[in-house]
Structures are given as C-alpha cells and as structure tokens.
Amino acid sequence: MRWCWQELAGLVLPGDCAGCGAARVLLCHGCRAALSGAGARRVRPSPAPAGLPVVHAAASYEGAVRAVLLAHKERGAMPLAGALGVALAGAVRAGLAGRAGVPGGGAGREVVLVPVPSARARVRARGHDPARRIALAASARLRTTGTPARVAAVLRQRRPVADQAGLGARQRRENLAGALEVRRGAARLLEGPWVVLVDDLMTTGATLAEAARAVRAAGVPGAGGPTAAVVAGPAYTPSYAIEPRSAGTRTDQ
C-alpha cells in the first residue's frame, strides 16, 4: 500500500522540481531536457569487470540527474519514472544503433529489457523496484517511437548479498559473484530478440557484469549477446572513460 499512497501524493499534491527545486512543477524544462536521452553514449568503467557488456548511459550521475534518480529511488517519487524511462529509452536506442555490423541497429527486431533486480529487503523498504519501474516506462516510450519492446523481469538473486554502498570495485565484484540467475523456465522469454540489461545507475559495472553472466549461463545470449543501458553513469573522472559517439549513431528521440 505504501507505493499507492506515494504515487497518489505525487500526482495530486503540488511540489518543487525534483531536479533543481523550481517551484510548483514536477520537473522543469531544463531538468527534463537533461533526461531526454539525446546525449546517450557508450561508457565503460576503468578497470572494467570481466564480462561487462557494452553499456550506454543517457547521462552522468550529477546535478539534476542525480537528484531526480534519488527522489524516485529513495523517496518514492513514482511519477518521475516517466522522465527516467525517456532517458533509459535514449540509452537503449543508442546501444542498438551502435551495434557493429547491424544495419540500423537491428531496426524492427523486438527489444527485451531485462531489469537488474533489487534485493527483496530493499524493495520492501522502498516500496517499489526502481529499475523495473523505469524499464516499464522505457519500453512504453520505445514502442511509441517505433521500436517493439517489452520487459522481462527474469533475473533474481539466488543468494543474499551485502549492501553495495561503500564497497570498492573489487569488493563489489566479490559480493555479486554468482549472485544472480535466470528464473526457472524463464529463459524462453529471452530467445530471439535483442536482450538489453537495464539499470538506473552504473558505478563499477559489477552488477551489470554479473547480470550478463547469469543470462549467458542460461544459454540465451540473444542476438549477438546482451548489451546494457542505464539512465546514468558517474560524472567524468580519470577513472571513468566516456567514449565519443561513433559516426552515424542515432540518439534522436
């Protein structure tokens, strides 16, 4: 019931912009533009964990983008999922367009978005699963812009993991090693279409690498293996490489 009340409150009560604090608007024009997905590009942590698929991010985890993500994820601002879904859809399209040797990024082929699961305790505490909610919004956005898409929440945690907050890259990899699996009987949902692992945020890449391992272990690599898309990656630092978009990569809405 908690999420119902949070969503209702977000729809009927006036508030300030979740990104910059502008008065009486859910998201101002500037903050909505930051989440348009128009600047989506390939990103890769350094060092990158083994098995990390090609990842595209819609934006950097800073400023308004960071504020909006936290408001949705930790404070239950459910109506923000729509704008975050637009951003994620932009990252998905950039990833598909950038696939080497695939004319048009495989236009017309169905895309299946596989959200990285949150721990059950975190879902209960938050009252919702942020990545799954954003993935649903992104799939709806993709369909309205001509890309067949659906969400398949087929991953689950096979064992408890520690809270990732405060852990370094190596600790995160060790914490997550072998932690995810595809639900029994769900592998068939990933056969044939483009498989895109999705999350709201990537830091070290350990979570997405483990998700990719679990999908491959289920024997359903999809069309050429899974890619990944996230709403945000860390702000640019010497330890985080942001690769320029390749010529011809489409990031239009």
VOMIBA-359707 format. One line per field, with one value per atom (N, C-alpha, C): residue number from 1; residue in three letters; atom name; z, y, x. Coordinates in pm, whole numbers. Layout:
nr c(NUM  ...) .
rest c(ALA  ...) .
atom c(CA  ...) .
c3 c(Z  ...) .
c2 c(Y  ...) .
c1 c(X  ...) .
This chain:
nr c(1  1  1  2  2  2  3  3  3  4  4  4  5  5  5  6  6  6  7  7  7  8  8  8  9  9  9  10  10  10  11  11  11  12  12  12  13  13  13  14  14  14  15  15  15  16  16  16  17  17  17  18  18  18  19  19  19  20  20  20  21  21  21  22  22  22  23  23  23  24  24  24  25  25  25  26  26  26  27  27  27  28  28  28  29  29  29  30  30  30  31  31  31  32  32  32  33  33  33  34  34  34  35  35  35  36  36  36  37  37  37  38  38  38  39  39  39  40  40  40  41  41  41  42  42  42  43  43  43  44  44  44  45  45  45  46  46  46  47  47  47  48  48  48  49  49  49  50  50  50  51  51  51  52  52  52  53  53  53  54  54  54  55  55  55  56  56  56  57  57  57  58  58  58  59  59  59  60  60  60  61  61  61  62  62  62  63  63  63  64  64  64  65  65  65  66  66  66  67  67  67  68  68  68  69  69  69  70  70  70  71  71  71  72  72  72  73  73  73  74  74  74  75  75  75  76  76  76  77  77  77  78  78  78  79  79  79  80  80  80  81  81  81  82  82  82  83  83  83  84  84  84  85  85  85  86  86  86  87  87  87  88  88  88  89  89  89  90  90  90  91  91  91  92  92  92  93  93  93  94  94  94  95  95  95  96  96  96  97  97  97  98  98  98  99  99  99  100  100  100  101  101  101  102  102  102  103  103  103  104  104  104  105  105  105  106  106  106  107  107  107  108  108  108  109  109  109  110  110  110  111  111  111  112  112  112  113  113  113  114  114  114  115  115  115  116  116  116  117  117  117  118  118  118  119  119  119  120  120  120  121  121  121  122  122  122  123  123  123  124  124  124  125  125  125  126  126  126  127  127  127  128  128  128  129  129  129  130  130  130  131  131  131  132  132  132  133  133  133  134  134  134  135  135  135  136  136  136  137  137  137  138  138  138  139  139  139  140  140  140  141  141  141  142  142  142  143  143  143  144  144  144  145  145  145  146  146  146  147  147  147  148  148  148  149  149  149  150  150  150  151  151  151  152  152  152  153  153  153  154  154  154  155  155  155  156  156  156  157  157  157  158  158  158  159  159  159  160  160  160  161  161  161  162  162  162  163  163  163  164  164  164  165  165  165  166  166  166  167  167  167  168  168  168  169  169  169  170  170  170  171  171  171  172  172  172  173  173  173  174  174  174  175  175  175  176  176  176  177  177  177  178  178  178  179  179  179  180  180  180  181  181  181  182  182  182  183  183  183  184  184  184  185  185  185  186  186  186  187  187  187  188  188  188  189  189  189  190  190  190  191  191  191  192  192  192  193  193  193  194  194  194  195  195  195  196  196  196  197  197  197  198  198  198  199  199  199  200  200  200  201  201  201  202  202  202  203  203  203  204  204  204  205  205  205  206  206  206  207  207  207  208  208  208  209  209  209  210  210  210  211  211  211  212  212  212  213  213  213  214  214  214  215  215  215  216  216  216  217  217  217  218  218  218  219  219  219  220  220  220  221  221  221  222  222  222  223  223  223  224  224  224  225  225  225  226  226  226  227  227  227  228  228  228  229  229  229  230  230  230  231  231  231  232  232  232  233  233  233  234  234  234  235  235  235  236  236  236  237  237  237  238  238  238  239  239  239  240  240  240  241  241  241  242  242  242  243  243  243  244  244  244  245  245  245  246  246  246  247  247  247  248  248  248  249  249  249  250  250  250  251  251  251  252  252  252  253  253  253) .
rest c(MET  MET  MET  ARG  ARG  ARG  TRP  TRP  TRP  CYS  CYS  CYS  TRP  TRP  TRP  GLN  GLN  GLN  GLU  GLU  GLU  LEU  LEU  LEU  ALA  ALA  ALA  GLY  GLY  GLY  LEU  LEU  LEU  VAL  VAL  VAL  LEU  LEU  LEU  PRO  PRO  PRO  GLY  GLY  GLY  ASP  ASP  ASP  CYS  CYS  CYS  ALA  ALA  ALA  GLY  GLY  GLY  CYS  CYS  CYS  GLY  GLY  GLY  ALA  ALA  ALA  ALA  ALA  ALA  ARG  ARG  ARG  VAL  VAL  VAL  LEU  LEU  LEU  LEU  LEU  LEU  CYS  CYS  CYS  HIS  HIS  HIS  GLY  GLY  GLY  CYS  CYS  CYS  ARG  ARG  ARG  ALA  ALA  ALA  ALA  ALA  ALA  LEU  LEU  LEU  SER  SER  SER  GLY  GLY  GLY  ALA  ALA  ALA  GLY  GLY  GLY  ALA  ALA  ALA  ARG  ARG  ARG  ARG  ARG  ARG  VAL  VAL  VAL  ARG  ARG  ARG  PRO  PRO  PRO  SER  SER  SER  PRO  PRO  PRO  ALA  ALA  ALA  PRO  PRO  PRO  ALA  ALA  ALA  GLY  GLY  GLY  LEU  LEU  LEU  PRO  PRO  PRO  VAL  VAL  VAL  VAL  VAL  VAL  HIS  HIS  HIS  ALA  ALA  ALA  ALA  ALA  ALA  ALA  ALA  ALA  SER  SER  SER  TYR  TYR  TYR  GLU  GLU  GLU  GLY  GLY  GLY  ALA  ALA  ALA  VAL  VAL  VAL  ARG  ARG  ARG  ALA  ALA  ALA  VAL  VAL  VAL  LEU  LEU  LEU  LEU  LEU  LEU  ALA  ALA  ALA  HIS  HIS  HIS  LYS  LYS  LYS  GLU  GLU  GLU  ARG  ARG  ARG  GLY  GLY  GLY  ALA  ALA  ALA  MET  MET  MET  PRO  PRO  PRO  LEU  LEU  LEU  ALA  ALA  ALA  GLY  GLY  GLY  ALA  ALA  ALA  LEU  LEU  LEU  GLY  GLY  GLY  VAL  VAL  VAL  ALA  ALA  ALA  LEU  LEU  LEU  ALA  ALA  ALA  GLY  GLY  GLY  ALA  ALA  ALA  VAL  VAL  VAL  ARG  ARG  ARG  ALA  ALA  ALA  GLY  GLY  GLY  LEU  LEU  LEU  ALA  ALA  ALA  GLY  GLY  GLY  ARG  ARG  ARG  ALA  ALA  ALA  GLY  GLY  GLY  VAL  VAL  VAL  PRO  PRO  PRO  GLY  GLY  GLY  GLY  GLY  GLY  GLY  GLY  GLY  ALA  ALA  ALA  GLY  GLY  GLY  ARG  ARG  ARG  GLU  GLU  GLU  VAL  VAL  VAL  VAL  VAL  VAL  LEU  LEU  LEU  VAL  VAL  VAL  PRO  PRO  PRO  VAL  VAL  VAL  PRO  PRO  PRO  SER  SER  SER  ALA  ALA  ALA  ARG  ARG  ARG  ALA  ALA  ALA  ARG  ARG  ARG  VAL  VAL  VAL  ARG  ARG  ARG  ALA  ALA  ALA  ARG  ARG  ARG  GLY  GLY  GLY  HIS  HIS  HIS  ASP  ASP  ASP  PRO  PRO  PRO  ALA  ALA  ALA  ARG  ARG  ARG  ARG  ARG  ARG  ILE  ILE  ILE  ALA  ALA  ALA  LEU  LEU  LEU  ALA  ALA  ALA  ALA  ALA  ALA  SER  SER  SER  ALA  ALA  ALA  ARG  ARG  ARG  LEU  LEU  LEU  ARG  ARG  ARG  THR  THR  THR  THR  THR  THR  GLY  GLY  GLY  THR  THR  THR  PRO  PRO  PRO  ALA  ALA  ALA  ARG  ARG  ARG  VAL  VAL  VAL  ALA  ALA  ALA  ALA  ALA  ALA  VAL  VAL  VAL  LEU  LEU  LEU  ARG  ARG  ARG  GLN  GLN  GLN  ARG  ARG  ARG  ARG  ARG  ARG  PRO  PRO  PRO  VAL  VAL  VAL  ALA  ALA  ALA  ASP  ASP  ASP  GLN  GLN  GLN  ALA  ALA  ALA  GLY  GLY  GLY  LEU  LEU  LEU  GLY  GLY  GLY  ALA  ALA  ALA  ARG  ARG  ARG  GLN  GLN  GLN  ARG  ARG  ARG  ARG  ARG  ARG  GLU  GLU  GLU  ASN  ASN  ASN  LEU  LEU  LEU  ALA  ALA  ALA  GLY  GLY  GLY  ALA  ALA  ALA  LEU  LEU  LEU  GLU  GLU  GLU  VAL  VAL  VAL  ARG  ARG  ARG  ARG  ARG  ARG  GLY  GLY  GLY  ALA  ALA  ALA  ALA  ALA  ALA  ARG  ARG  ARG  LEU  LEU  LEU  LEU  LEU  LEU  GLU  GLU  GLU  GLY  GLY  GLY  PRO  PRO  PRO  TRP  TRP  TRP  VAL  VAL  VAL  VAL  VAL  VAL  LEU  LEU  LEU  VAL  VAL  VAL  ASP  ASP  ASP  ASP  ASP  ASP  LEU  LEU  LEU  MET  MET  MET  THR  THR  THR  THR  THR  THR  GLY  GLY  GLY  ALA  ALA  ALA  THR  THR  THR  LEU  LEU  LEU  ALA  ALA  ALA  GLU  GLU  GLU  ALA  ALA  ALA  ALA  ALA  ALA  ARG  ARG  ARG  ALA  ALA  ALA  VAL  VAL  VAL  ARG  ARG  ARG  ALA  ALA  ALA  ALA  ALA  ALA  GLY  GLY  GLY  VAL  VAL  VAL  PRO  PRO  PRO  GLY  GLY  GLY  ALA  ALA  ALA  GLY  GLY  GLY  GLY  GLY  GLY  PRO  PRO  PRO  THR  THR  THR  ALA  ALA  ALA  ALA  ALA  ALA  VAL  VAL  VAL  VAL  VAL  VAL  ALA  ALA  ALA  GLY  GLY  GLY  PRO  PRO  PRO  ALA  ALA  ALA  TYR  TYR  TYR  THR  THR  THR  PRO  PRO  PRO  SER  SER  SER  TYR  TYR  TYR  ALA  ALA  ALA  ILE  ILE  ILE  GLU  GLU  GLU  PRO  PRO  PRO  ARG  ARG  ARG  SER  SER  SER  ALA  ALA  ALA  GLY  GLY  GLY  THR  THR  THR  ARG  ARG  ARG  THR  THR  THR  ASP  ASP  ASP  GLN  GLN  GLN) .
atom c(N  CA  C  N  CA  C  N  CA  C  N  CA  C  N  CA  C  N  CA  C  N  CA  C  N  CA  C  N  CA  C  N  CA  C  N  CA  C  N  CA  C  N  CA  C  N  CA  C  N  CA  C  N  CA  C  N  CA  C  N  CA  C  N  CA  C  N  CA  C  N  CA  C  N  CA  C  N  CA  C  N  CA  C  N  CA  C  N  CA  C  N  CA  C  N  CA  C  N  CA  C  N  CA  C  N  CA  C  N  CA  C  N  CA  C  N  CA  C  N  CA  C  N  CA  C  N  CA  C  N  CA  C  N  CA  C  N  CA  C  N  CA  C  N  CA  C  N  CA  C  N  CA  C  N  CA  C  N  CA  C  N  CA  C  N  CA  C  N  CA  C  N  CA  C  N  CA  C  N  CA  C  N  CA  C  N  CA  C  N  CA  C  N  CA  C  N  CA  C  N  CA  C  N  CA  C  N  CA  C  N  CA  C  N  CA  C  N  CA  C  N  CA  C  N  CA  C  N  CA  C  N  CA  C  N  CA  C  N  CA  C  N  CA  C  N  CA  C  N  CA  C  N  CA  C  N  CA  C  N  CA  C  N  CA  C  N  CA  C  N  CA  C  N  CA  C  N  CA  C  N  CA  C  N  CA  C  N  CA  C  N  CA  C  N  CA  C  N  CA  C  N  CA  C  N  CA  C  N  CA  C  N  CA  C  N  CA  C  N  CA  C  N  CA  C  N  CA  C  N  CA  C  N  CA  C  N  CA  C  N  CA  C  N  CA  C  N  CA  C  N  CA  C  N  CA  C  N  CA  C  N  CA  C  N  CA  C  N  CA  C  N  CA  C  N  CA  C  N  CA  C  N  CA  C  N  CA  C  N  CA  C  N  CA  C  N  CA  C  N  CA  C  N  CA  C  N  CA  C  N  CA  C  N  CA  C  N  CA  C  N  CA  C  N  CA  C  N  CA  C  N  CA  C  N  CA  C  N  CA  C  N  CA  C  N  CA  C  N  CA  C  N  CA  C  N  CA  C  N  CA  C  N  CA  C  N  CA  C  N  CA  C  N  CA  C  N  CA  C  N  CA  C  N  CA  C  N  CA  C  N  CA  C  N  CA  C  N  CA  C  N  CA  C  N  CA  C  N  CA  C  N  CA  C  N  CA  C  N  CA  C  N  CA  C  N  CA  C  N  CA  C  N  CA  C  N  CA  C  N  CA  C  N  CA  C  N  CA  C  N  CA  C  N  CA  C  N  CA  C  N  CA  C  N  CA  C  N  CA  C  N  CA  C  N  CA  C  N  CA  C  N  CA  C  N  CA  C  N  CA  C  N  CA  C  N  CA  C  N  CA  C  N  CA  C  N  CA  C  N  CA  C  N  CA  C  N  CA  C  N  CA  C  N  CA  C  N  CA  C  N  CA  C  N  CA  C  N  CA  C  N  CA  C  N  CA  C  N  CA  C  N  CA  C  N  CA  C  N  CA  C  N  CA  C  N  CA  C  N  CA  C  N  CA  C  N  CA  C  N  CA  C  N  CA  C  N  CA  C  N  CA  C  N  CA  C  N  CA  C  N  CA  C  N  CA  C  N  CA  C  N  CA  C  N  CA  C  N  CA  C  N  CA  C  N  CA  C  N  CA  C  N  CA  C  N  CA  C  N  CA  C  N  CA  C  N  CA  C  N  CA  C  N  CA  C  N  CA  C  N  CA  C  N  CA  C  N  CA  C  N  CA  C  N  CA  C  N  CA  C  N  CA  C  N  CA  C  N  CA  C  N  CA  C  N  CA  C  N  CA  C  N  CA  C  N  CA  C  N  CA  C  N  CA  C  N  CA  C  N  CA  C  N  CA  C  N  CA  C  N  CA  C  N  CA  C  N  CA  C  N  CA  C  N  CA  C  N  CA  C  N  CA  C  N  CA  C  N  CA  C  N  CA  C  N  CA  C  N  CA  C  N  CA  C  N  CA  C  N  CA  C  N  CA  C) .
c3 c(0  0  0  53  62  -73  -177  -308  -366  -333  -384  -330  -200  -141  -194  -213  -265  -406  -489  -627  -632  -552  -548  -503  -399  -349  -455  -528  -632  -745  -766  -876  -838  -713  -678  -596  -534  -449  -522  -511  -575  -507  -583  -526  -606  -575  -646  -741  -839  -935  -864  -894  -828  -862  -975  -1015  -960  -968  -930  -823  -789  -685  -734  -865  -917  -865  -836  -765  -849  -784  -831  -969  -987  -1110  -1080  -1132  -1106  -1160  -1286  -1350  -1438  -1421  -1505  -1644  -1737  -1874  -1882  -1807  -1812  -1759  -1649  -1591  -1677  -1739  -1829  -1950  -1998  -2111  -2075  -1950  -1907  -1910  -1905  -1906  -2040  -2145  -2275  -2342  -2302  -2366  -2493  -2531  -2655  -2653  -2535  -2524  -2487  -2503  -2465  -2542  -2472  -2535  -2461  -2526  -2465  -2351  -2242  -2125  -2077  -2011  -1962  -1842  -1728  -1610  -1632  -1561  -1570  -1429  -1391  -1473  -1488  -1601  -1624  -1577  -1511  -1467  -1586  -1570  -1676  -1709  -1837  -1880  -1890  -1867  -1877  -2022  -2052  -2191  -2228  -2354  -2398  -2330  -2266  -2187  -2247  -2258  -2298  -2184  -2154  -2047  -2106  -2051  -2100  -2049  -1932  -1868  -1762  -1709  -1598  -1466  -1365  -1233  -1156  -1188  -1122  -1137  -1056  -1067  -1063  -1159  -1162  -1184  -1266  -1293  -1164  -1088  -960  -866  -858  -769  -808  -937  -983  -955  -982  -955  -807  -721  -577  -531  -588  -549  -587  -704  -747  -668  -655  -598  -447  -377  -232  -164  -234  -170  -230  -319  -368  -456  -531  -623  -751  -748  -857  -992  -996  -1126  -1205  -1139  -1210  -1299  -1283  -1363  -1512  -1548  -1689  -1752  -1687  -1739  -1739  -1636  -1631  -1738  -1770  -1878  -2013  -2034  -2158  -2170  -2060  -2061  -2092  -2026  -2049  -2193  -2248  -2386  -2480  -2451  -2533  -2528  -2410  -2397  -2471  -2466  -2537  -2687  -2739  -2883  -2926  -2844  -2877  -2882  -2789  -2788  -2908  -2949  -3065  -3193  -3204  -3324  -3336  -3224  -3227  -3244  -3260  -3272  -3404  -3397  -3517  -3610  -3738  -3838  -3842  -3769  -3769  -3834  -3958  -4027  -3949  -3920  -3848  -3705  -3651  -3515  -3499  -3608  -3598  -3588  -3660  -3654  -3687  -3611  -3634  -3551  -3505  -3421  -3278  -3214  -3079  -2981  -2892  -2786  -2654  -2580  -2449  -2344  -2256  -2149  -2024  -1971  -1854  -1738  -1646  -1535  -1435  -1383  -1278  -1149  -1081  -964  -841  -763  -631  -529  -420  -313  -257  -217  -168  -51  37  152  109  5  -45  -112  -183  -246  -139  -33  75  142  165  232  147  17  -72  -111  -110  -155  -304  -375  -520  -567  -691  -753  -860  -833  -924  -1066  -1081  -1215  -1297  -1234  -1308  -1350  -1262  -1294  -1409  -1405  -1513  -1644  -1636  -1756  -1822  -1741  -1797  -1868  -1808  -1872  -2001  -2000  -2119  -2232  -2199  -2303  -2368  -2289  -2344  -2436  -2394  -2477  -2609  -2603  -2724  -2821  -2768  -2856  -2926  -2853  -2914  -3020  -3018  -3118  -3221  -3229  -3338  -3312  -3188  -3156  -3075  -3127  -3049  -2922  -2809  -2684  -2578  -2489  -2373  -2260  -2142  -2023  -1979  -1949  -1896  -1766  -1654  -1524  -1486  -1554  -1540  -1444  -1400  -1311  -1165  -1084  -941  -868  -740  -657  -603  -625  -579  -437  -388  -251  -202  -71  -19  -55  -75  -99  -2  26  115  43  119  61  -11  -136  -217  -175  -105  -67  14  -26  46  4  -84  -130  -251  -258  -374  -488  -602  -722  -699  -637  -614  -517  -411  -313  -376  -466  -534  -621  -692  -777  -692  -582  -494  -431  -395  -332  -426  -555  -652  -730  -718  -798  -779  -887  -881  -809  -786  -705  -782  -915  -994  -1079  -1113  -1202  -1275  -1389  -1461  -1397  -1371  -1308  -1387  -1316  -1380  -1481  -1602  -1706  -1779  -1735  -1794  -1910  -1934  -2041  -2177  -2196  -2326  -2358  -2255  -2277  -2341  -2344  -2398  -2532  -2587  -2713  -2831  -2918  -3041  -3041  -2946  -2955  -2909  -2924  -2866  -2715  -2641  -2495  -2444  -2370  -2314  -2163  -2091  -1946  -1908  -1814  -1780  -1629  -1592  -1453  -1449  -1331  -1323  -1316  -1260  -1238  -1247  -1312  -1311  -1243  -1153  -1090  -1135  -1075  -1115  -1228  -1257  -1360  -1310  -1181  -1128  -1139  -1113  -1118  -1260  -1357  -1496  -1547  -1505  -1546  -1492  -1368  -1309  -1377  -1410  -1480  -1617  -1688  -1819  -1804  -1700  -1678  -1657  -1578  -1550  -1676  -1763  -1887  -1978  -1988  -2073  -2017  -1886  -1824  -1850  -1873  -1903  -2048  -2127  -2264  -2359  -2324  -2411  -2436  -2518  -2542  -2621  -2679  -2761  -2893  -2962  -3092  -3073  -3066  -3054  -2911  -2813  -2674  -2619  -2486  -2427  -2431  -2444  -2422  -2294  -2256  -2134  -2154  -2083  -2087  -1948  -1912  -1781  -1796  -1701  -1701  -1681  -1584  -1551  -1521  -1556  -1516  -1435  -1365  -1284  -1367  -1302  -1370  -1419  -1523  -1583  -1485  -1469  -1387  -1461  -1422  -1490  -1481  -1384  -1371  -1444  -1518  -1586  -1727  -1825  -1964  -2028  -2089  -2166  -2312  -2390  -2527  -2618  -2716  -2809  -2891  -2929  -3013  -3151  -3204  -3336  -3442  -3557  -3666  -3706  -3722  -3765  -3650  -3526  -3412  -3392  -3386  -3373  -3227  -3181  -3045  -3044  -3159  -3167  -3091  -3050  -2978  -3075) .
c2 c(-120  0  126  118  236  302  221  279  345  293  353  494  510  643  737  689  773  821  730  766  864  841  931  1071  1076  1205  1279  1207  1270  1326  1268  1312  1432  1442  1543  1658  1642  1748  1831  1964  2048  2029  2043  2029  2108  2090  2158  2062  2116  2034  1941  1812  1714  1730  1800  1816  1940  2055  2182  2259  2216  2285  2397  2416  2519  2495  2604  2594  2535  2450  2401  2335  2249  2171  2042  1932  1803  1800  1843  1857  1980  2070  2189  2152  2245  2220  2180  2251  2223  2085  2046  1915  1804  1828  1729  1710  1821  1812  1730  1741  1664  1515  1478  1337  1296  1373  1343  1222  1185  1074  1113  1242  1288  1276  1283  1273  1135  1033  898  854  789  744  623  559  442  484  410  437  305  315  195  231  166  194  145  202  162  146  22  -100  -154  -221  -281  -425  -470  -609  -704  -824  -924  -953  -964  -1000  -884  -761  -646  -625  -622  -598  -452  -421  -282  -206  -94  -18  122  167  304  372  494  571  696  734  851  980  976  1098  1063  1166  1147  1162  1091  1093  1215  1327  1452  1551  1655  1762  1715  1767  1739  1591  1524  1382  1301  1329  1260  1286  1412  1447  1375  1368  1302  1152  1090  947  916  995  971  995  1096  1123  1005  948  833  708  684  558  551  656  650  722  817  892  863  764  717  813  899  991  916  838  747  816  934  996  1030  1030  1059  943  827  711  739  820  851  922  1026  1100  1014  934  845  736  696  600  657  784  851  849  879  876  737  637  499  456  494  461  520  641  701  621  571  489  356  298  172  194  300  327  352  424  450  319  227  99  15  13  -66  -8  125  189  169  150  136  -6  -101  -240  -261  -304  -322  -426  -392  -487  -510  -430  -446  -324  -332  -217  -158  -27  40  -6  -75  -124  -232  -303  -408  -354  -242  -180  -281  -277  -366  -493  -533  -653  -617  -709  -682  -668  -572  -550  -594  -677  -718  -657  -578  -512  -600  -628  -715  -631  -589  -506  -585  -521  -582  -578  -690  -693  -631  -565  -517  -629  -622  -719  -705  -814  -811  -715  -711  -622  -476  -443  -305  -270  -366  -340  -315  -395  -374  -239  -202  -76  44  35  147  149  33  24  3  -13  -38  -82  -132  -175  -71  20  132  90  -4  -42  -102  -182  -244  -138  -45  60  147  183  265  186  56  -27  -32  -42  -43  88  199  329  340  287  291  207  90  5  72  141  213  325  396  503  448  338  278  238  181  139  258  370  486  550  520  577  473  363  268  150  131  17  -85  -205  -307  -339  -334  -355  -412  -491  -544  -563  -581  -603  -747  -810  -946  -945  -943  -942  -1086  -1141  -1284  -1311  -1207  -1227  -1224  -1303  -1300  -1326  -1287  -1314  -1456  -1534  -1673  -1686  -1581  -1578  -1434  -1413  -1276  -1210  -1080  -1003  -886  -837  -723  -595  -492  -362  -312  -268  -227  -91  -11  123  113  189  192  87  -5  -109  -61  -101  -69  -162  -140  -218  -367  -402  -543  -605  -532  -584  -606  -518  -533  -657  -679  -799  -925  -929  -1046  -1064  -953  -957  -1014  -984  -1022  -1149  -1201  -1318  -1434  -1475  -1587  -1559  -1432  -1399  -1399  -1386  -1376  -1501  -1525  -1634  -1600  -1665  -1652  -1746  -1696  -1778  -1906  -2012  -2140  -2127  -2174  -2170  -2037  -1937  -1804  -1778  -1869  -1847  -1833  -1898  -1891  -1749  -1666  -1528  -1442  -1494  -1416  -1469  -1564  -1623  -1536  -1504  -1433  -1284  -1209  -1064  -1011  -881  -816  -813  -860  -861  -742  -654  -536  -536  -551  -541  -394  -363  -222  -201  -82  -41  110  165  310  374  303  363  257  292  206  281  212  270  192  77  -1  -99  -123  -219  -361  -385  -521  -583  -505  -559  -601  -516  -548  -666  -676  -789  -920  -918  -1039  -1073  -971  -995  -1058  -1008  -1064  -1208  -1238  -1376  -1468  -1422  -1504  -1532  -1432  -1451  -1548  -1532  -1624  -1766  -1780  -1912  -1984  -1908  -1969  -2015  -1984  -2029  -1949  -1823  -1738  -1605  -1609  -1487  -1382  -1413  -1316  -1298  -1188  -1161  -1102  -1190  -1140  -1114  -1156  -1134  -1010  -1004  -891  -763  -651  -520  -467  -346  -288  -140  -88  54  100  220  275  421  467  608  693  656  739  659  716  668  778  748  851  970  1086  1203  1169  1234  1202  1225  1124  1133  1057  1074  998  847  799  654  603  690  650  705  617  658  677  792  816  821  725  713  800  868  950  864  923  851  829  710  678  748  771  836  754  823  755  702  713  667  761  706  787  798  920  941  1028  1037  1120  1054  1136  1087  1038) .
c1 c(81  0  85  206  289  309  339  366  241  119  -4  -20  4  -9  97  220  326  294  243  214  97  -7  -121  -80  5  51  130  213  292  209  90  5  -82  -125  -223  -169  -52  -1  103  94  196  330  437  570  669  794  901  970  1041  1112  1208  1200  1285  1431  1460  1599  1665  1596  1660  1585  1463  1387  1299  1287  1197  1056  985  858  745  667  539  544  641  647  721  673  737  879  895  1025  1021  1116  1120  1172  1162  1203  1350  1435  1578  1612  1551  1580  1521  1407  1351  1442  1502  1594  1717  1763  1880  1853  1725  1685  1622  1649  1589  1652  1773  1843  1914  1907  1969  2120  2180  2326  2375  2291  2332  2455  2547  2670  2726  2823  2885  2976  2970  3053  3115  3227  3295  3380  3360  3442  3584  3676  3817  3872  3907  3906  3764  3739  3608  3609  3502  3496  3486  3538  3530  3383  3355  3221  3124  3171  3081  3040  2910  2868  2890  2868  2874  2761  2795  2698  2682  2559  2529  2452  2492  2427  2363  2249  2177  2238  2301  2351  2454  2518  2612  2538  2585  2522  2570  2512  2547  2433  2435  2338  2194  2116  1974  1945  2027  2004  2016  2119  2138  2020  1975  1865  1737  1708  1586  1592  1707  1720  1697  1758  1743  1600  1534  1395  1306  1329  1249  1286  1414  1461  1443  1482  1485  1370  1306  1198  1061  1057  929  853  923  855  822  716  682  659  594  569  696  811  937  980  918  957  939  839  817  936  985  1100  1226  1243  1359  1349  1226  1206  1243  1216  1257  1409  1477  1624  1676  1621  1665  1638  1525  1494  1598  1645  1750  1878  1913  2034  2018  1898  1874  1888  1829  1839  1983  2058  2199  2276  2247  2314  2282  2155  2115  2173  2174  2227  2377  2445  2590  2640  2551  2596  2666  2791  2873  2812  2807  2762  2614  2537  2392  2330  2285  2226  2111  2123  2016  2000  2101  2090  1984  1952  1851  1711  1684  1553  1444  1335  1222  1226  1343  1352  1309  1240  1193  1309  1296  1394  1332  1403  1354  1445  1386  1459  1455  1572  1584  1637  1550  1597  1680  1783  1863  1781  1762  1674  1738  1655  1698  1676  1749  1729  1587  1528  1390  1374  1473  1465  1463  1541  1543  1410  1351  1222  1116  1119  1022  1044  1169  1197  1156  1180  1147  1001  938  801  786  897  892  1030  1034  1160  1194  1288  1315  1351  1443  1487  1373  1292  1179  1078  1049  952  1002  1131  1188  1191  1223  1224  1087  981  846  815  856  835  916  1039  1124  1066  1013  956  835  755  641  688  793  848  903  973  1028  918  812  702  636  622  558  647  777  867  909  834  853  943  989  1075  997  970  900  980  916  990  897  957  885  985  932  1014  1001  1114  1115  1197  1126  1194  1229  1328  1360  1477  1545  1659  1615  1682  1657  1787  1789  1906  1895  2000  1998  2053  2115  2166  2170  2172  2178  2311  2307  2429  2432  2552  2568  2527  2493  2464  2589  2574  2686  2744  2666  2712  2840  2939  3065  3166  3126  3217  3296  3422  3505  3476  3544  3518  3542  3656  3686  3588  3552  3457  3320  3279  3151  3150  3260  3267  3258  3330  3326  3188  3126  2995  2888  2901  2800  2830  2952  2991  2894  2829  2736  2606  2574  2457  2326  2332  2210  2188  2063  2029  1899  1879  1753  1652  1534  1431  1404  1374  1348  1234  1257  1156  1143  1221  1207  1302  1396  1493  1427  1314  1246  1198  1182  1137  1244  1368  1480  1527  1460  1503  1462  1559  1527  1547  1491  1501  1637  1655  1773  1756  1853  1848  1929  1862  1928  1908  2017  2013  2000  1912  1890  1897  1944  1952  1941  1919  1911  2049  2147  2278  2388  2498  2617  2730  2799  2917  3041  3066  3184  3154  3028  2991  2976  2999  2994  2855  2751  2615  2578  2606  2572  2655  2780  2863  2806  2760  2701  2568  2490  2364  2390  2491  2526  2571  2649  2694  2575  2477  2360  2279  2266  2192  2265  2397  2474  2469  2474  2472  2340  2235  2105  2097  2202  2207  2123  2095  2012  2087  2191  2268  2195  2079  2009  2080  2053  2113  2252  2352  2489  2533  2455  2493  2426  2407  2336  2419  2349  2408  2346  2381  2325  2302  2202  2171  2134  2179  2149  2107  2029  1993  2117  2200  2315  2439  2554  2685  2750  2857  2924  2969  2983  3039  3179  3223  3352  3466  3549  3670  3778  3907  4013  3995  3917  3900  3777  3711  3589  3592  3593  3607  3470  3449  3329  3370  3324  3368  3283  3345  3267  3174  3061  2967  3026  3003  3055  2973  3036  2966  2844  2734  2612  2528  2580  2500  2382  2262  2143  2106  2083  2036  1912  1844  1725  1611  1516  1400  1295) .
